Amino acid sequence: MEHNPLLSFEDGLEVTYSDLKKHEDGRVFITIYFEKPNQKGYFDSAQINFPGSDFEQVKGFTEEDLKTFRQYIDRSGHTALEFSKEEAYA
C-alpha cells in the first residue's frame, strides 16, 4: 500500500493518501493519513477513510486537531480521490 503525498506543513504535519480501495459493495474510497513528529521522538497519527468516515487509529492528536484535519479533508479529499482514480485506471 503506497502513501501518496497530499499536503505538507511547516510544523512537520504530513498528509498522505492511499491507493484506490473498494468497499464490498463496490464503492471506491481512499484512506487519508495524518502524521506529525512529536516531542517524545515518535509520531502523532490519525487516519480516515474518504468519503464518509470518522477518524480511526488516532494517537496523540486532540479533538481540535481532528476538527482542523476535517477542514483539510473537506478542501482536498476529493482531489486526492480523483488522483487515486486516475492512477488506478491509467
mmCIF file of the C-alpha atoms, coordinates in Angstrom:
data_MODEL
# 
_entry.id   MODEL 
# 
loop_
_atom_site.group_PDB 
_atom_site.id 
_atom_site.type_symbol 
_atom_site.label_atom_id 
_atom_site.label_alt_id 
_atom_site.label_comp_id 
_atom_site.label_asym_id 
_atom_site.label_entity_id 
_atom_site.label_seq_id 
_atom_site.pdbx_PDB_ins_code 
_atom_site.Cartn_x 
_atom_site.Cartn_y 
_atom_site.Cartn_z 
_atom_site.occupancy 
_atom_site.B_iso_or_equiv 
_atom_site.pdbx_formal_charge 
_atom_site.auth_seq_id 
_atom_site.auth_comp_id 
_atom_site.auth_asym_id 
_atom_site.auth_atom_id 
_atom_site.pdbx_PDB_model_num 
ATOM 1  C CA . MET A 1 1  ? 0.000   0.000  0.000   1.00 0.00 ? 1  MET A CA 1 
ATOM 2  C CA . GLU A 1 2  ? 1.566   3.223  -1.137  1.00 0.00 ? 2  GLU A CA 1 
ATOM 3  C CA . HIS A 1 3  ? 1.166   6.553  0.633   1.00 0.00 ? 3  HIS A CA 1 
ATOM 4  C CA . ASN A 1 4  ? 0.980   9.402  -1.874  1.00 0.00 ? 4  ASN A CA 1 
ATOM 5  C CA . PRO A 1 5  ? 1.817   12.940 -0.685  1.00 0.00 ? 5  PRO A CA 1 
ATOM 6  C CA . LEU A 1 6  ? -1.065  15.402 -0.451  1.00 0.00 ? 6  LEU A CA 1 
ATOM 7  C CA . LEU A 1 7  ? -0.118  18.249 1.930   1.00 0.00 ? 7  LEU A CA 1 
ATOM 8  C CA . SER A 1 8  ? 2.966   19.254 3.946   1.00 0.00 ? 8  SER A CA 1 
ATOM 9  C CA . PHE A 1 9  ? 3.100   21.928 6.629   1.00 0.00 ? 9  PHE A CA 1 
ATOM 10 C CA . GLU A 1 10 ? 5.952   23.856 8.242   1.00 0.00 ? 10 GLU A CA 1 
ATOM 11 C CA . ASP A 1 11 ? 5.155   22.360 11.667  1.00 0.00 ? 11 ASP A CA 1 
ATOM 12 C CA . GLY A 1 12 ? 6.009   18.898 10.341  1.00 0.00 ? 12 GLY A CA 1 
ATOM 13 C CA . LEU A 1 13 ? 2.463   17.685 9.641   1.00 0.00 ? 13 LEU A CA 1 
ATOM 14 C CA . GLU A 1 14 ? 2.333   15.424 6.589   1.00 0.00 ? 14 GLU A CA 1 
ATOM 15 C CA . VAL A 1 15 ? -0.916  14.411 4.919   1.00 0.00 ? 15 VAL A CA 1 
ATOM 16 C CA . THR A 1 16 ? -0.831  11.444 2.562   1.00 0.00 ? 16 THR A CA 1 
ATOM 17 C CA . TYR A 1 17 ? -3.418  9.241  0.876   1.00 0.00 ? 17 TYR A CA 1 
ATOM 18 C CA . SER A 1 18 ? -3.656  5.609  -0.165  1.00 0.00 ? 18 SER A CA 1 
ATOM 19 C CA . ASP A 1 19 ? -4.148  3.945  -3.483  1.00 0.00 ? 19 ASP A CA 1 
ATOM 20 C CA . LEU A 1 20 ? -7.771  3.439  -4.501  1.00 0.00 ? 20 LEU A CA 1 
ATOM 21 C CA . LYS A 1 21 ? -9.687  0.844  -2.462  1.00 0.00 ? 21 LYS A CA 1 
ATOM 22 C CA . LYS A 1 22 ? -13.161 -0.699 -2.805  1.00 0.00 ? 22 LYS A CA 1 
ATOM 23 C CA . HIS A 1 23 ? -15.847 -1.485 -0.258  1.00 0.00 ? 23 HIS A CA 1 
ATOM 24 C CA . GLU A 1 24 ? -17.567 -4.865 -0.547  1.00 0.00 ? 24 GLU A CA 1 
ATOM 25 C CA . ASP A 1 25 ? -20.480 -3.131 -2.291  1.00 0.00 ? 25 ASP A CA 1 
ATOM 26 C CA . GLY A 1 26 ? -18.133 -1.729 -4.965  1.00 0.00 ? 26 GLY A CA 1 
ATOM 27 C CA . ARG A 1 27 ? -17.951 1.890  -3.755  1.00 0.00 ? 27 ARG A CA 1 
ATOM 28 C CA . VAL A 1 28 ? -14.432 3.323  -4.020  1.00 0.00 ? 28 VAL A CA 1 
ATOM 29 C CA . PHE A 1 29 ? -12.574 5.167  -1.281  1.00 0.00 ? 29 PHE A CA 1 
ATOM 30 C CA . ILE A 1 30 ? -9.113  6.165  -0.127  1.00 0.00 ? 30 ILE A CA 1 
ATOM 31 C CA . THR A 1 31 ? -7.540  6.350  3.305   1.00 0.00 ? 31 THR A CA 1 
ATOM 32 C CA . ILE A 1 32 ? -6.095  9.730  4.243   1.00 0.00 ? 32 ILE A CA 1 
ATOM 33 C CA . TYR A 1 33 ? -3.265  9.674  6.778   1.00 0.00 ? 33 TYR A CA 1 
ATOM 34 C CA . PHE A 1 34 ? -2.090  12.470 9.094   1.00 0.00 ? 34 PHE A CA 1 
ATOM 35 C CA . GLU A 1 35 ? 1.311   12.222 10.745  1.00 0.00 ? 35 GLU A CA 1 
ATOM 36 C CA . LYS A 1 36 ? 3.428   14.670 12.712  1.00 0.00 ? 36 LYS A CA 1 
ATOM 37 C CA . PRO A 1 37 ? 6.603   14.230 14.787  1.00 0.00 ? 37 PRO A CA 1 
ATOM 38 C CA . ASN A 1 38 ? 6.052   14.804 18.494  1.00 0.00 ? 38 ASN A CA 1 
ATOM 39 C CA . GLN A 1 39 ? 8.341   15.898 21.311  1.00 0.00 ? 39 GLN A CA 1 
ATOM 40 C CA . LYS A 1 40 ? 8.808   12.311 22.534  1.00 0.00 ? 40 LYS A CA 1 
ATOM 41 C CA . GLY A 1 41 ? 10.614  11.330 19.333  1.00 0.00 ? 41 GLY A CA 1 
ATOM 42 C CA . TYR A 1 42 ? 7.645   9.445  17.910  1.00 0.00 ? 42 TYR A CA 1 
ATOM 43 C CA . PHE A 1 43 ? 4.764   10.431 15.632  1.00 0.00 ? 43 PHE A CA 1 
ATOM 44 C CA . ASP A 1 44 ? 1.226   11.548 16.343  1.00 0.00 ? 44 ASP A CA 1 
ATOM 45 C CA . SER A 1 45 ? -1.042  9.965  13.762  1.00 0.00 ? 45 SER A CA 1 
ATOM 46 C CA . ALA A 1 46 ? -4.616  9.536  12.582  1.00 0.00 ? 46 ALA A CA 1 
ATOM 47 C CA . GLN A 1 47 ? -6.363  8.165  9.540   1.00 0.00 ? 47 GLN A CA 1 
ATOM 48 C CA . ILE A 1 48 ? -9.772  8.431  7.926   1.00 0.00 ? 48 ILE A CA 1 
ATOM 49 C CA . ASN A 1 49 ? -11.453 6.724  5.008   1.00 0.00 ? 49 ASN A CA 1 
ATOM 50 C CA . PHE A 1 50 ? -12.769 9.163  2.416   1.00 0.00 ? 50 PHE A CA 1 
ATOM 51 C CA . PRO A 1 51 ? -15.518 9.666  1.544   1.00 0.00 ? 51 PRO A CA 1 
ATOM 52 C CA . GLY A 1 52 ? -17.737 9.082  4.545   1.00 0.00 ? 52 GLY A CA 1 
ATOM 53 C CA . SER A 1 53 ? -15.954 8.025  7.697   1.00 0.00 ? 53 SER A CA 1 
ATOM 54 C CA . ASP A 1 54 ? -14.749 9.069  11.121  1.00 0.00 ? 54 ASP A CA 1 
ATOM 55 C CA . PHE A 1 55 ? -11.146 9.251  12.255  1.00 0.00 ? 55 PHE A CA 1 
ATOM 56 C CA . GLU A 1 56 ? -9.548  5.954  13.290  1.00 0.00 ? 56 GLU A CA 1 
ATOM 57 C CA . GLN A 1 57 ? -6.309  4.938  14.970  1.00 0.00 ? 57 GLN A CA 1 
ATOM 58 C CA . VAL A 1 58 ? -5.844  8.388  16.499  1.00 0.00 ? 58 VAL A CA 1 
ATOM 59 C CA . LYS A 1 59 ? -2.636  8.683  18.520  1.00 0.00 ? 59 LYS A CA 1 
ATOM 60 C CA . GLY A 1 60 ? -1.531  11.966 20.073  1.00 0.00 ? 60 GLY A CA 1 
ATOM 61 C CA . PHE A 1 61 ? -3.880  14.355 18.253  1.00 0.00 ? 61 PHE A CA 1 
ATOM 62 C CA . THR A 1 62 ? -6.579  16.347 20.067  1.00 0.00 ? 62 THR A CA 1 
ATOM 63 C CA . GLU A 1 63 ? -10.214 16.779 19.096  1.00 0.00 ? 63 GLU A CA 1 
ATOM 64 C CA . GLU A 1 64 ? -9.298  20.308 17.986  1.00 0.00 ? 64 GLU A CA 1 
ATOM 65 C CA . ASP A 1 65 ? -6.598  18.869 15.708  1.00 0.00 ? 65 ASP A CA 1 
ATOM 66 C CA . LEU A 1 66 ? -9.142  16.476 14.195  1.00 0.00 ? 66 LEU A CA 1 
ATOM 67 C CA . LYS A 1 67 ? -11.555 19.350 13.516  1.00 0.00 ? 67 LYS A CA 1 
ATOM 68 C CA . THR A 1 68 ? -8.780  21.157 11.651  1.00 0.00 ? 68 THR A CA 1 
ATOM 69 C CA . PHE A 1 69 ? -7.916  17.982 9.740   1.00 0.00 ? 69 PHE A CA 1 
ATOM 70 C CA . ARG A 1 70 ? -11.579 17.611 8.777   1.00 0.00 ? 70 ARG A CA 1 
ATOM 71 C CA . GLN A 1 71 ? -11.333 21.055 7.134   1.00 0.00 ? 71 GLN A CA 1 
ATOM 72 C CA . TYR A 1 72 ? -8.291  19.871 5.142   1.00 0.00 ? 72 TYR A CA 1 
ATOM 73 C CA . ILE A 1 73 ? -10.264 16.813 4.043   1.00 0.00 ? 73 ILE A CA 1 
ATOM 74 C CA . ASP A 1 74 ? -13.249 18.926 3.029   1.00 0.00 ? 74 ASP A CA 1 
ATOM 75 C CA . ARG A 1 75 ? -10.974 21.041 0.812   1.00 0.00 ? 75 ARG A CA 1 
ATOM 76 C CA . SER A 1 76 ? -8.595  18.385 -0.550  1.00 0.00 ? 76 SER A CA 1 
ATOM 77 C CA . GLY A 1 77 ? -10.165 14.947 -0.140  1.00 0.00 ? 77 GLY A CA 1 
ATOM 78 C CA . HIS A 1 78 ? -11.957 14.952 -3.483  1.00 0.00 ? 78 HIS A CA 1 
ATOM 79 C CA . THR A 1 79 ? -8.748  15.933 -5.263  1.00 0.00 ? 79 THR A CA 1 
ATOM 80 C CA . ALA A 1 80 ? -6.866  13.042 -3.653  1.00 0.00 ? 80 ALA A CA 1 
ATOM 81 C CA . LEU A 1 81 ? -9.690  10.649 -4.554  1.00 0.00 ? 81 LEU A CA 1 
ATOM 82 C CA . GLU A 1 82 ? -9.567  11.770 -8.193  1.00 0.00 ? 82 GLU A CA 1 
ATOM 83 C CA . PHE A 1 83 ? -5.779  11.360 -8.270  1.00 0.00 ? 83 PHE A CA 1 
ATOM 84 C CA . SER A 1 84 ? -6.182  7.804  -6.962  1.00 0.00 ? 84 SER A CA 1 
ATOM 85 C CA . LYS A 1 85 ? -8.817  7.042  -9.573  1.00 0.00 ? 85 LYS A CA 1 
ATOM 86 C CA . GLU A 1 86 ? -6.583  8.356  -12.360 1.00 0.00 ? 86 GLU A CA 1 
ATOM 87 C CA . GLU A 1 87 ? -3.671  6.243  -11.130 1.00 0.00 ? 87 GLU A CA 1 
ATOM 88 C CA . ALA A 1 88 ? -5.841  3.131  -10.755 1.00 0.00 ? 88 ALA A CA 1 
ATOM 89 C CA . TYR A 1 89 ? -7.363  3.388  -14.217 1.00 0.00 ? 89 TYR A CA 1 
ATOM 90 C CA . ALA A 1 90 ? -4.257  4.608  -16.083 1.00 0.00 ? 90 ALA A CA 1 
# 
